[in-house]
Each structure stands twice: as C-alpha cells, then as structure tokens.
Amino acid sequence: MLARLEEEDAAERAAGLPAAERSRAVEPTTGRFLFSLVAPQTDCEVLEIGGSRGYSTIWLAAGVRNLGGRVLSVEHDPSKIDAWRRNVHEAGLEDWADLVDGDAKEAVPAIDDVFDVVFLDAEKDDYEELFRLARAKLEPGALVVADNVLSHVETLGAYSAVRQADASLVSVTVPLDRGLEVTVVLVDPSATMRLPRKGGGPAVEDSSTGSGGTSG
Ligand SMILES: C[S@@+](CC[C@H](N)C(=O)[O-])C[C@H]1O[C@@H](n2cnc3c(N)ncnc32)[C@H](O)[C@@H]1O
C-alpha cells in the first residue's frame, strides 16, 4: 500500500506534473518520523492539515492504532479526497482516521476538539494562519510538526524563526528530508528560562543559583 503510493508520487514528480495534480506526499522517512511521534502516546488525537491522497495519514493512523487515538485529516481538493478515502480504506485504517472535507481555514476553527499532535502540510503561504488556528486547539505538551521548512526556506524560514522566538513554545528545525519544524507548546512559558540559551550558553536558572555549577 505505502509502496504503491510512493511509486505514484515518484512517477508524478518524474513526469513533471503540476503540483495541484500530484500527491506531494512526504518522504517515507518523514512518515516513519510521524509514526514515531504518535505511536508512543496513549489516546493520541492528531490533526493533519493537508491530507492529499492519504500517504502521511496512513503513517499517522498506523501510529495511533498502537495505543489508541484518532487522526482527523483536513483536505479540500475533491480529487484528493476520493483517493484519500480509497487508500485509507485499503490500508484498513478507517477506524483510526477521519476526513474533514473543506478549507482548513474554515474547518479548523469549527472543530470542537483538542489535539496532541498537529501535522501541518498545506500551502506554505498559509502556515502562519493555519498555525494560529491550530494553536487554539492545543494544550500544553502538544506538538506541531510543519513540513517543508528547509525545502521552502525562503517562505518558511520566517515560520521557523517566529516559533523559535516565541517564549511559550520550544521549537527546533529537524533537518530530515524537506525539513520539519517541530514545536512543543510549553506547560509553563517560563520553562524556557530553564533551557540552555541558543549557541550553548548556560541555562538562565543555573547561572542564577550561585552554586558555582558543576559539569556532568
Ligand atoms: C503537500 S500536500 C499534502 C501531502 C500529504 N500530507 C502526504 O504526505 O500525503 C498538500 C495538500 O494540502 C491541501 N490543502 C492546501 N491548502 C489547504 C486548505 N486551506 N485546506 C485544506 N486542504 C488544503 C492540498 O489540496 C494538498 O492536497
């Protein structure tokens, strides 16, 4: 199933089809990464923005099947939606994934749910707005993973920078495949004070204890 979708995506890229006609699926290693984030969580509620034909949804749904949970995938292109339904059905994952048919900018605010993980993989110009909409559905401890932050660094470099400068979040660019910005919503925004400074400087809290500090 996954191999077929990978071949489909590769053939569309090789044929130079316009983006709107391609599945634009994540790389298999990104699929494994997404699986690894959700599979250890109990009752993991996942919001996916940009489901396309279901490749990343299948990785996420296979992950939540491990300890329980659900993937809600938002997609607005009718041709992708039909394929999403067929592929998720064929993968036997219908009990772990649902599709919201519509524009995420309208659909996400209307969802009455709280999520543990958000996978953001829609149009790059919309990431800021979509993050803001998704953020309203997140509690401390939630994760947001945004794809393409390195492949589209000219557009999404600012997205990463804003997340990394936000004291209520901890965010890091993971250089896997097309680049993933992995952002954690903090339990307590002041927790950033206990993190080492960028560039490896000492933690703020450590330097204020007056203990002199020891290594190891
Ligand atoms: C990069 S593809 C997603 C690939 C998918 N995550 C995968 O790995 O299989 C982006 C998808 O987002 C959808 N999309 C873009 N903007 C959207 C929006 N505002 N609401 C819903 N879907 C959107 C597009 O139709 C497209 O199918």
The ligand as a Tripos MOL2 file, in Angstrom:
@<TRIPOS>MOLECULE
LIG
   27    29     1     0     0
SMALL
NO_CHARGES

@<TRIPOS>ATOM
      1 C1          1.7930   18.7390    0.3210 C.3       1 LIG1
      2 S1          0.2040   18.1050    0.0530 S.3       1 LIG1
      3 C2         -0.0500   17.0690    1.4580 C.3       1 LIG1
      4 C3          0.6380   15.7360    1.3450 C.3       1 LIG1
      5 C4          0.2370   14.7610    2.4260 C.3       1 LIG1
      6 N1          0.4780   15.3110    3.7520 N.3       1 LIG1
      7 C5          1.0110   13.4740    2.2840 C.2       1 LIG1
      8 O1          2.1450   13.3990    2.7560 O.co2     1 LIG1
      9 O2          0.4660   12.5400    1.6950 O.co2     1 LIG1
     10 C6         -0.7930   19.4870    0.4870 C.3       1 LIG1
     11 C7         -2.2780   19.2000    0.4650 C.3       1 LIG1
     12 O3         -2.9260   20.2290    1.1970 O.3       1 LIG1
     13 C8         -4.1480   20.5250    0.5770 C.3       1 LIG1
     14 N2         -4.5050   21.8820    1.0140 N.ar      1 LIG1
     15 C9         -3.8230   23.0340    0.7560 C.ar      1 LIG1
     16 N3         -4.4100   24.0780    1.3680 N.ar      1 LIG1
     17 C10        -5.4920   23.5770    2.0170 C.ar      1 LIG1
     18 C11        -6.5010   24.1710    2.8020 C.ar      1 LIG1
     19 N4         -6.5000   25.5000    3.0660 N.pl3     1 LIG1
     20 N5         -7.4570   23.3870    3.3090 N.ar      1 LIG1
     21 C12        -7.4570   22.0400    3.0620 C.ar      1 LIG1
     22 N6         -6.5270   21.4300    2.3080 N.ar      1 LIG1
     23 C13        -5.5520   22.1860    1.7920 C.ar      1 LIG1
     24 C14        -3.8540   20.4060   -0.9110 C.3       1 LIG1
     25 O4         -5.0300   20.1900   -1.6670 O.3       1 LIG1
     26 C15        -2.8970   19.2200   -0.9390 C.3       1 LIG1
     27 O5         -3.5660   18.0150   -1.1740 O.3       1 LIG1
@<TRIPOS>BOND
     1     1     2 1
     2     2     3 1
     3     2    10 1
     4     3     4 1
     5     4     5 1
     6     5     6 1
     7     5     7 1
     8     7     8 2
     9     7     9 1
    10    10    11 1
    11    11    12 1
    12    11    26 1
    13    12    13 1
    14    13    14 1
    15    13    24 1
    16    14    15 ar
    17    14    23 ar
    18    15    16 ar
    19    16    17 ar
    20    17    18 ar
    21    17    23 ar
    22    18    19 1
    23    18    20 ar
    24    20    21 ar
    25    21    22 ar
    26    22    23 ar
    27    24    25 1
    28    24    26 1
    29    26    27 1
@<TRIPOS>SUBSTRUCTURE
     1 LIG1         1 GROUP 0 **** ****
